[in-house]
Amino acid sequence: MIEKIFSPDAYTMLGQWAINFCKNLIVAAIVFYIGSRLIKLVTRLITKALERSKVDQSLYTFLTSIVRVVLWLVLAIVIISIFGIETSSFIALFASAGMAIGMALSGTLQNFAGGVMILLFKPYKVGDFIEAQGYAGTVKEIQIFNTIIRTNDAQTIIVPNGGLATGSLKNYSTEPYRRVDLDFQFAYGTDYNDVKQAIAEIQQRCPQIVQAPPADSPNVTAPWIGLTKLGDSGVVATTRQWCKSADYWTVAGFMNETVYQELKSRGFMFPFNRMDVNIVSQTN
């Protein structure tokens, strides 16, 4: 047995194995050096490309980290294969681990994908007033997994990005101007021309209402008043006036309050729903 171990053939095989190992080690070192340089170059190019596209910093930092990890895993598998080690088991292990993690974090991954879509396509940004998922408020922060909204009554709402990216969303801050539609109901028999003139005067007095269409917004029109409905209890006069998006609630409050106070002082009647109940008595 000892003679076989120290036989010339054994020394030859050991020497051949050592030579092959040294060759593989040199090749692996070269591949590692070149691969590490390429990984740094690729991540640097991706970072610069994302910076030029003005993507949110938190997004491109996260994306470059993922790319870097994936490239290092690929480089590790390549180096292992240089030494003649079977890599199919490692690939299967990584695949099964990725599948298990994906199934466990399916909701989180959906929110992550939604955050990526929001940060890339920017349907809204920090400071916009949006309405989505049953909430309305100002966007305070856009994170990878959630969006933080502050409501008008100073509540902080954390909304998952998955629903924001795939569901319907209203963004009230994308346009510089916004139209305020209001309905005012008056009793039958009221002179509509007097009502129209009174409301038009109130519209002229509100400084936030745009009186003439601006050149930069062709969709904006002058204030409008029209008789839109003959209701059960009275006639409905609809007013449409444009203002800057930030002045929406100011204009709505001014119009509601002023129209009610002034037209009431002029003797106009605001009807309300009324029900007449007739009691029929039966005698034996």
C-alpha positions in Angstrom: 0.0 0.0 0.0 2.8 2.4 0.9 4.6 1.4 -2.2 1.6 2.4 -4.3 1.3 5.8 -2.6 4.9 6.7 -3.2 5.1 5.0 -6.6 6.3 7.1 -9.6 2.8 7.1 -11.1 1.4 8.6 -7.9 4.0 11.3 -7.9 3.2 12.0 -11.6 -0.5 12.2 -10.9 0.1 14.5 -7.9 2.4 16.7 -9.9 -0.1 16.9 -12.7 -2.9 17.8 -10.2 -0.7 20.5 -8.7 0.1 21.9 -12.1 -3.5 21.9 -13.1 -4.5 23.5 -9.8 -1.9 26.2 -10.2 -3.1 26.9 -13.8 -6.7 27.0 -12.6 -5.7 29.2 -9.7 -4.0 31.6 -12.0 -6.9 31.7 -14.4 -9.3 32.2 -11.5 -7.2 35.1 -10.2 -7.2 36.7 -13.7 -10.9 36.1 -14.1 -11.5 37.5 -10.6 -9.4 40.6 -11.3 -11.1 41.3 -14.7 -14.6 40.5 -13.3 -14.2 42.7 -10.3 -13.1 45.6 -12.6 -16.1 44.9 -14.9 -18.5 44.9 -12.0 -17.3 48.3 -10.8 -17.5 49.6 -14.4 -21.0 48.3 -14.9 -22.3 49.6 -11.6 -20.6 53.0 -12.3 -22.2 53.3 -15.7 -25.6 52.3 -14.3 -25.4 54.8 -11.5 -24.4 57.6 -14.0 -27.2 56.7 -16.3 -29.8 56.7 -13.5 -28.4 60.0 -12.2 -28.7 61.6 -15.7 -32.3 60.3 -15.9 -33.0 62.2 -12.7 -34.3 59.1 -10.9 -34.7 59.3 -7.2 -31.5 58.7 -5.3 -32.9 56.0 -3.1 -34.1 54.1 -6.2 -30.8 54.0 -8.1 -28.8 53.2 -5.0 -31.1 50.2 -4.4 -30.9 49.1 -8.0 -27.1 49.4 -8.3 -26.8 47.3 -5.1 -29.0 44.6 -6.5 -27.0 44.6 -9.8 -23.8 44.5 -7.9 -24.9 41.5 -5.8 -26.1 39.6 -8.9 -22.9 40.2 -10.8 -20.8 39.0 -7.8 -22.8 35.8 -7.6 -22.3 35.2 -11.3 -18.6 35.8 -11.0 -18.4 33.4 -8.0 -20.1 30.7 -10.0 -17.7 31.2 -12.9 -14.7 31.0 -10.7 -16.0 27.8 -9.0 -16.5 26.3 -12.5 -12.9 27.0 -13.4 -11.8 24.5 -10.7 -14.0 21.8 -12.2 -16.6 21.9 -9.5 -20.1 21.2 -10.7 -22.1 24.5 -10.5 -25.6 23.2 -11.4 -26.2 22.4 -7.7 -25.3 26.0 -6.7 -27.5 27.4 -9.4 -30.4 25.2 -8.3 -29.8 26.3 -4.7 -29.9 30.0 -5.6 -33.0 29.5 -7.8 -34.9 27.6 -5.0 -33.8 30.2 -2.4 -35.0 33.0 -4.7 -38.3 31.3 -5.3 -38.8 30.7 -1.6 -38.0 34.3 -0.8 -40.2 35.6 -3.5 -43.2 33.5 -2.3 -42.6 34.6 1.3 -42.3 38.3 0.3 -44.8 38.4 -2.5 -46.7 41.4 -1.1 -43.4 43.2 -0.3 -42.0 42.6 -3.7 -45.2 43.9 -5.3 -44.8 47.1 -3.2 -41.2 47.3 -4.2 -42.1 46.9 -7.9 -44.7 49.6 -7.4 -42.2 51.9 -5.8 -39.8 51.4 -8.7 -42.6 52.3 -11.2 -43.6 55.4 -9.2 -40.0 56.6 -8.9 -39.3 55.9 -12.6 -42.5 57.3 -14.2 -43.3 59.8 -11.5 -47.1 60.0 -11.6 -46.7 62.2 -8.5 -43.9 63.7 -6.6 -43.3 65.1 -3.1 -45.5 68.1 -2.5 -48.3 67.0 -4.8 -51.9 66.7 -3.5 -53.2 63.3 -4.5 -56.3 61.1 -3.9 -55.9 57.3 -4.0 -56.8 54.2 -2.0 -59.5 56.1 -0.2 -57.1 58.8 1.1 -56.4 62.3 0.1 -53.5 64.4 1.1 -50.1 65.9 0.4 -47.2 63.6 -0.5 -44.5 64.0 2.2 -42.2 61.2 1.2 -41.9 58.5 -1.5 -40.1 55.4 -0.2 -39.2 52.1 -1.9 -42.1 50.2 -0.4 -44.5 52.9 0.8 -45.7 56.5 0.2 -46.3 58.8 3.1 -49.3 61.1 2.8 -50.3 64.0 5.2 -54.0 64.7 5.2 -55.6 68.1 5.6 -56.4 67.3 9.3 -52.7 66.5 10.0 -52.9 62.7 9.9 -50.0 60.7 8.5 -51.1 57.9 6.2 -48.7 55.2 5.0 -49.9 53.8 1.7 -48.3 50.7 0.1 -46.8 51.5 -3.4 -48.3 48.4 -4.9 -51.8 49.7 -4.9 -50.7 53.2 -5.9 -48.9 51.9 -8.9 -51.7 49.7 -10.2 -54.8 51.5 -9.0 -56.6 54.7 -10.0 -55.1 57.9 -8.7 -56.0 61.6 -8.8 -53.2 64.1 -8.8 -54.5 67.6 -8.3 -51.1 69.3 -8.6 -50.1 68.4 -12.1 -52.0 71.3 -13.7 -51.5 74.9 -12.6 -55.2 75.7 -12.7 -58.3 73.8 -11.4 -62.0 74.3 -12.0 -64.4 74.8 -9.1 -67.9 73.5 -9.8 -70.6 74.6 -7.4 -74.4 74.1 -7.4 -76.9 76.5 -5.8 -80.6 75.7 -5.5 -83.3 78.3 -5.5 -87.0 78.1 -5.0 -89.4 78.0 -7.9 -90.6 81.5 -8.9 -87.2 83.1 -8.2 -86.1 85.4 -11.0 -83.2 83.5 -12.5 -81.7 86.6 -14.2 -81.4 88.4 -10.9 -79.8 85.3 -9.4 -77.3 85.0 -12.3 -76.4 88.7 -12.1 -75.8 88.5 -8.3 -73.6 85.4 -8.6 -71.6 87.0 -11.4 -70.9 90.0 -9.3 -69.7 87.7 -6.5 -67.4 85.9 -9.0 -65.9 89.3 -10.0 -65.2 90.2 -6.4 -63.2 87.0 -5.7 -59.5 87.8 -6.3 -58.5 84.1 -6.7 -60.9 83.5 -9.6 -59.3 83.7 -13.1 -61.4 86.3 -14.9 -59.7 85.9 -18.4 -58.2 82.8 -19.9 -54.4 82.8 -19.5 -52.2 82.3 -22.5 -50.3 79.4 -21.0 -53.5 77.4 -20.2 -55.9 77.2 -23.2 -58.4 75.0 -21.3 -59.1 77.7 -18.7 -62.2 79.7 -19.4 -63.9 82.7 -17.9 -66.4 82.2 -15.1 -69.6 80.6 -16.2 -73.2 80.4 -14.7 -76.0 78.3 -16.1 -79.4 76.8 -15.2 -78.6 73.1 -15.2 -81.5 71.3 -13.4 -85.1 71.6 -12.5 -85.1 69.8 -9.2 -87.9 68.5 -7.0 -87.6 71.4 -4.6 -86.2 74.2 -6.8 -84.1 75.2 -9.8 -80.3 74.5 -9.7 -77.8 77.2 -10.9 -74.3 75.8 -11.6 -71.2 78.0 -11.4 -67.9 77.1 -12.9 -64.8 79.2 -12.1 -61.1 78.5 -12.6 -58.4 79.3 -10.1 -54.9 78.2 -9.3 -54.7 74.7 -7.9 -53.5 75.9 -4.5 -56.6 78.3 -4.2 -59.3 75.6 -4.8 -60.6 75.5 -1.2 -60.3 79.2 -0.8 -62.5 79.9 -3.8 -65.0 77.1 -2.9 -65.4 78.5 0.6 -65.7 82.1 -0.6 -68.3 81.3 -3.2 -70.5 79.1 -0.9 -70.4 81.6 2.0 -70.8 84.8 0.0 -73.5 83.5 -2.3 -75.5 82.2 0.7 -75.1 85.4 2.8 -75.7 87.9 0.1 -78.5 86.3 -1.8 -80.3 85.6 1.5 -80.0 89.2 2.4 -81.6 90.1 -1.0 -84.6 87.9 -0.3 -83.8 84.9 -2.4 -85.1 81.6 -0.9 -83.0 78.5 -0.7 -85.4 75.5 -0.7 -85.0 72.4 1.3 -86.6 68.9 1.0 -90.0 68.8 2.7 -92.4 65.9 3.3 -96.1 66.4 3.9 -97.7 63.7 6.1 -101.5 63.3 6.0 -103.1 61.4 8.8 -106.4 59.7 8.0 -108.5 58.8 10.9 -111.0 56.0 10.6 -114.1 55.8 12.7 -116.1 52.7 13.4 
